[in-house]
Each structure stands twice: as structure tokens, then as C-alpha cells.
Amino acid sequence: MTTKTTPTWLLGDVHVGDTLPELAYPVTATTVVLGALAARDWRPMHHDKDFAVNRNGTRDIFLNTPNQAAWFERFITDWTGPYGRLQRMTFRMLGSVFPGDTMVFRGAVTDTGVDPAGCGWVAIDISLSVGDDAKTTCKARVALPVSGQDNPWRRKGDQWQP
Amino acid sequence: MSGIGVTDIEGLIGVEQYVEVGEFPVEQGYIWTTCSSVENGNPLFWDDQVAKEVTGGPIAPPSMVSVWFRPHHWAPGRTRAALPLQIHFDLKEGLGLPEAVMSDNTMIFHEPVRPGDILRTSQILRSVSAEKTTRLGTGRFWVIDVEYQNQRGELVAVESYTGFGYGRAGSDAADAAPTAGQKTGAGQ
């Protein structure tokens, strides 16, 4: 089968203040354990409730950091499509996410630009919240094509300045 | 190294330590398991034709980079658990700070990681703060970078971790409850 994938967004389509589609997800123990093991994180507070409660003082097992990174990547690239190429992400952890929580991802574009190599980029602020509590904040920068002929994934060496 | 004393810190800032090669090649099964765990349907990871067209062939999700660096839980001949981010544990031990949390994590992505790649990692201590007191207790903040290269010597990612090692402020366990950001052994 021959297909032609086209960019979801070009840089010029995106503006400061644009919001990403909200993502809500009900977290279960399976979510936490699957995420930890997918990340090769064997530590007990991500699969052993007794350890988490009695040793860590938390109310349950909780989502680990690398899996949160995977959730943020999914949230961003659901919006950008496959031509979006992550440049950087910075997380700040404010609280834990437990089974029974519904985590909600929200994001907004805070800046756009073109770097000296000609690569278009978009800066996004994202929050992972449970109810009214922000659990993790994330600042991300993702490259987008500047034209229908551009593809950030083709950039190498000096042409890629994340 | 079994620990880093206060007097050793200055000499270790900026020094590459713990150069290690991943214990297994980047593999598709983990890529699918990770995408499945977060319901990531990006066709780059599921459709070879799209991957060929857009990224020149299959790649791993960039945020997975630390997965390829985490040691097996057990391996033949290993008598104690291998720990990722060993400098963090050296600092805890050497500075006498039994608890730790990770507060910030920055990931910068360079060359894509592809199935079959074997990554080489190294750890670099960037800074250690003076003693500070937070709601968790009294201790020090530190910043550790982890650099990842592929088998061709190309930089694929740099991760930067900010940790806080501390002694508990009180006996109430809730005071020391970790945040979701704890990554490397707080409470262990």
C-alpha cells in the first residue's frame, strides 16, 4: 500500500494562545504497574501498595516519572501528528497520581519561532491535574514543518538545535 | 565509588563518570509496550510505511530514552541490585542524606533512537548547593546530567535531573512522602 503522510500542522497554522485538545484518563493500578514495567522501573512503590503506604507514606502506588514523560509525549504528538519532533521537555513534580484519580492534561502554546538553522518550533505549557490539583507541570518545545516540503526529522548535526 | 564526601564535590563537578553501555539493544517490543501503556497511537511507532516516509525507518519515542539505560533487575553474577543514576546514590551516602526526591527533569532530544541501537551513557555532576532547609528537611540540591550516545558516537539525548537529598524534619512519615517526581530511591 502506498500512502503519503502529510503534516497535521505547519508552523504558520499555530499561534500563541492556541490550546491543545484536553486529554482525560482514569488511572487504575494497571495503568501504574504497566507504565512502571514498560519503563523498566522495578521499584516497589510503583507496584506494591503495602510498600507505598507503609514505607513511602503515600496513599497508594503512584505513577512513575518516565511513564509521565511518555504520557506528555503522547499528549503533544496527538496534537502535532507524526511530523512533530520533540526538542525538549522539562517537568516539575508537584504531587503524585494514584489509582482512582482521573488525570487531565491541558496545554497551550506560549511561543513560536524559527531557529538560526531554519527549524520551526512551538513552545507549549502543559499541566497534568487531578481535580483542582496540578500534579505535574511540563514545558515542552516541539519542532513543526515550516512548509509542506519541510520535515524536522530530516535535520541532523548543525541543522538540529533542540 | 562508595560515596562522595563534601570535600570531593568541587573536583567532581563537570567530570564524566559511570560510562556504561546499555545491557540490551533498543527493541521494538518495549516500544510497543510503552506506547500501549499510554495509548500512544502515533503511526511512527506502529506503521512501518509512515516511519519510512517521515523518519527514514522505525524509531523509538524520544521520551523513552532512559528506558534503554535502566539495568536488569537481576543478571548472572550480579550480587546486588544495579542502580541507575549512581551519582545520586553516591551523594546521598557520601553526604549522609538518607532521603531524596527528584524535583525537576529536563530531556533534550538529538538524533532519533532506533531499534537495534545500543546506547552508551555517562553521568556528570553539574552542581551541589549549600545546605538548605525545605518542608521535607535539611539537605542539599544537586543537578546531574546523563548523556546518551548511540553506537556511532552520535549524541541522542541529554537528561538533567535536579535532586534534593535530605534528613527528615520529623518522625511523621507523611512529612517525607515522596512526590511523583522521586525517581531514584527516596524511601528505599
Interface residues (C-beta under 8 A of the other chain):
Chain A: M1 T2 T3 K4 T5 Y25 T31 L34 G35 L37 A38 A39 R40 D41 W42 R43 P44 M45 R55 N56 G57 T58 F62 L63 N64 T65 P66 N67 Q68 A69 A70 W71 F72 E73 R74 T77 D78 P82 Y83 R85 L86 Q87 R88 M89 T90 F91 R92 M93 L94 G95 S96 V97 K135 T136 N151 W153 R154 K156 W160 P162
Chain B: Y30 T33 T34 C35 S36 S37 V38 E39 N40 G41 N42 P43 L44 Q49 V50 E53 V54 T55 G56 P61 P62 S63 M64 S66 V67 R70 H73 V101 M102 S103 D104 N105 T106 M107 I108 F109 H110 E111 P112 A173 A174 D175 A176 A177 P178 T179 A180 G181 Q182 K183 G185 A186 G187 Q188
